[in-house]
Each structure stands twice: as structure tokens, then as C-alpha cells.
């Protein structure tokens, strides 16, 4: 009987720990909050998806490569052509850094 109770308890514990997976934003404590446009995440992004760069739709378009973005989980945002919002604007890609023992997603954009 004792063996059955131990087996039942260990099986229940195994099921509870093995079946639930949560991805979440993790902020370091204590310390300052991440800078604007930075999100501290629990894990590195997956490997980049290899995309085919298509032919530009016209003069003045800029290719914006695909990227993994953090939206409570890693989501692939496909590459696309876009026009700068104003003369002289340049695209700064999103990027990831590993700093202070955590992965940080830094949002890019038009600058």
C-alpha cells in the first residue's frame, strides 16, 4: 500500500511539472527597469527563419528583414518592403543582447 501511495504521489508531481509551460517577461529585481524599447525575456530567440528577399516593389523601398519579436512569447515577423516615413530616415533592425545574465530584446524601427 505504501508503494502505491508513493507511486501515485510521484506520478502526480511529475504530471504537474511536465505538462505546463509558461513563457513570460522576466524583469530583474532589484535594479532599474529596462530602457525604453527594451524587454528582458526568459530565453534567447529561436534561430532566424531564412527568408527569400523578393524584388523591390519600386524606387525608394527598403527591405526590412524578418525577426523574432517578443509578444509574451517569440513570434516571427516576416520580412517586407517598406518606405521610410520621412526623408533621411533609416531602418535600425531589432536586435538581441545577452547582458547581466538575461536575454534582452531591443526594438528597432525608423530613426
N, C-alpha and C positions, 0 to 999 in steps of 0.2 A: 504494500500500500504506500509506504514511504517513497519507493521508487517511482510510482505513478504520479505522486504529488510533485516530486522534484522534476520529473519529465514534463508534466503539464505546465509548471511554473516557468521552466526554462524555454519551452516552446512558445509560450505566450510572450515572454520577454523578447525572444528572437523575432517573432512576428511584429511586435510593436516597433522595434528598432530597424527592421529591414524593409518595411513597406512604406515608410513615409519619407519623402524627400522634399526639402524646402530650400528654395533659393531666395536669398534675401539681401537687402542692402545692409552692410555692416559698417558702422561708424566706430572709430577708435575712441575709447574712453580711458583715461581723461585725455584732453588735448583739444586743440582747436578744430572746429568743423572744417570740412574740405572747402577749398576755394570755390568761388562761383564757377559753374561749369564742370566741376569735378565730382565724381561719385565713387566712393570707396565700396568695393564689392568683395564678396566672399571667395571668388575664384577667378582665374585667368579666363579670357575669352577662348572659345574653340578656335581651331585652325581656320584661317581665312578660306572662304569659298573662292575657287578660281572662276573668274568671270571673263567672258568674251567682250572686249571693248567693241562696240558697234560703230558704224560710220556716223560721224557728226551730222546732226540734222541741219546745220547751217553755220555761217560765219559768226564768230563771237561766242559759240558754245564752249563750255569747259566740261571735261569728263570728271565726274565725282565718283571715285571708286566705292565699291561696296564695303560695308564694315559691320562688325558685330556691335550693336548698341545695347546698353543696359536699360531694360524696361521692367525691372523686377526679376528679370531673367535675361539671358543673352538672346537677342533677336537679330537675324541677319537682315540688314537693309541693303537692298540691291543697288549696284552702281547705276548711274544715269547721267544724262547730259543735262546741263542747266546753264542759264545765262547769268552772269554776275548782276547783282541787284543795282549796281551803280558803276559808273566809270572808275577804273583803277582798283576795283575790289578784287581780291584774290581768295581762292579757296584754301583754307587751312584744314587738313584732314583730322578726323577724330584720332585719338591715339590712346595707348595704354601704357602705364608705367607700373613698376613694382617698387614701392617706396615704403619704408618703415614696416615691412612685413605684411603689407596688404597690396592688393591689386587696385589700381585707380584708373577709371575710365574718364578721359578728358575730352569733353565735347568740342568738336571743331566747328567750322562754319565760315561764312564770308567775313572777311576783315577788310 
